[in-house]
Amino acid sequence: MKNKAVSLRRQGLSIRTIEKKLEIPRSTLSGWFKTIELTTSQEEKLRENWHKALAKARKEAVKWHNNQKMKRLRDAEQWSKKTLSMINLDDTMFLHVAFAMLYLGEGFKKSSGAGMGNSDPLILQFFIKMLYFYGTSNEKIKCELHIRADQNTQKVKRYWSRKLNIPLSNFTSVSIDNRTKGSPTYKHYKGVCVVRGGSVDIQRKIIYFSKMFCSEVIKKRAVSSVG
């Protein structure tokens, strides 16, 4: 068995590989290999095998992480579907809360009227639907675009018009960030669209409600924790 182990070592196999192949403890192999002097080609072979093993291990690690990520995404999707099935989307109060929380995080607080800027069409689609819910008409909704230097103004404008179902005539201005010149834009990025249209009355009500809601939840949870 020792001769076989030594032969494999001279072929450029690592101690780890020989240990697995022959099922001989590493400590024993290390003792056997102490006096072995490898040639330059044998050392090169050993390094080559090590690099191959490392590349394989990395591939396996990436594969494992991707599988774990997919599992977590599936779990999140299933949880979301289950939770959503328990919510009445026709409940007006639920819509008020959902809109208020979104606006507290993303909406404009200092401008004179409700507005929101984002690069995600889904968020702005929801925002516009809620503006309609509060009585804002399509004619009152105005959009502004903030894009990068290498983006085509008309293409981006058509993209947002289509996504938000807002006429091109409602797009009032386009701002180009000249600091991005020479830096290519990711394909999926369509700039930031700013939507305005809600009255200052809507803005005030939503901001007050969202802050009061958060305060009440914090108070309630604090009492629950103490109890």
Secondary structure as UniProt FT lines:
FT   HELIX           2..10
FT   TURN            11..12
FT   HELIX           15..22
FT   HELIX           26..33
FT   TURN            34..35
FT   HELIX           40..85
FT   TURN            89..90
FT   HELIX           92..106
FT   STRAND          114..118
FT   HELIX           121..133
FT   TURN            134..135
FT   HELIX           138..140
FT   STRAND          142..148
FT   TURN            149..150
FT   HELIX           153..164
FT   HELIX           168..170
FT   STRAND          171..177
FT   HELIX           178..180
FT   TURN            181..182
FT   TURN            187..188
FT   STRAND          192..198
FT   HELIX           200..226
//
